Amino acid sequence: MEDQPLQIAGHSFNSRLLTGTGKYPDPATMQASLEASGCAMVTVAVRRVQTGAAGHKGLMEAIDWSRLWMLPNTAGCTTAEEAVRTARLGRELARMAGQENNTFVKLEVIPDPRYLLPDPIGTLVAAKQLVKEGFSVLPYINADPLLARRLEEVGCVTVMPLGSPIGSGQGLRNRDNIRLMIEGAGVPVVVDAGIGVPSDAAEAMEMGADAVLINTAIAQADAPVAMARAMAMATQAGRLAYLSGRIPQQPTAVASSPQSGRVGH
């Protein structure tokens, strides 16, 4: 069964695994992990690159931007206003990397320092402004089907619900709402945050998610390169399973061999 490439805002991507660039032990491990993941898009924290934060110094030079699409993100922004300003910087960052037509931004508005939950109101306000300015907005949100609908209505090109809190590795704690989002969405649904192991990624794809975004589970694994490969395989397997169509669940056992023609019958 042949799949179609992931389509976001008129761009085609051959991988449904998006990855990040933070939390790696060193640049060489990051480079090898990105290669092993087979990803086509990587997210970059604009503010951390701009300030040369730990783990981000030299990051722009460490990635071959002729092969990977940059997804600037507004990580660290606590208000809509901050996020809009950071998104503008991210667009310039992409241009500096040679991606002149890159208008993508992963929108994060997170005022909560403990649980790092996104602000739904601030996200919607920022999304409206960024769409007006010509951005292709990929908003990071709680698994809220109604908010997803509003964001799609204002022109966002994906919705990115969290499976569980950022970096927690708790897996998909919001399955029912994510399913509702997938059923109702007219744009790609990318499950972001909380994925801890490959089975989480496979489950998200089996549910019908269009893609997954994974950073911490790869970067902080004991063997990041091997985990990147495992996540790539799980994403592909989950997608193929979804396209293949699972068998219905039954309340009782169903014999796999025909009952007629048995010896003694």
Secondary structure, DSSP 8 states (H G I E B T S, - for coil): -----EEETTEEES-SEEEE-SS-SSHHHHHHHHHHHT-SEEEEEHHHHHHT-TTTTTHHHHS-TTTSEEEEE-TT--SHHHHHHHHHHHHHHHHHTT-TT--EEEE-----TTT----HHHHHHHHHHHHHTT-EEEEEE-S-HHHHHHHHHTT-S-BEEBSSSTT-----S-HHHHHHHHHH-SS-BEEES---SHHHHHHHHHTT-SEEEESHHHHTSSSHHHHHHHHHHHHHHHHHHHHH------SS---SS-STT-TT-
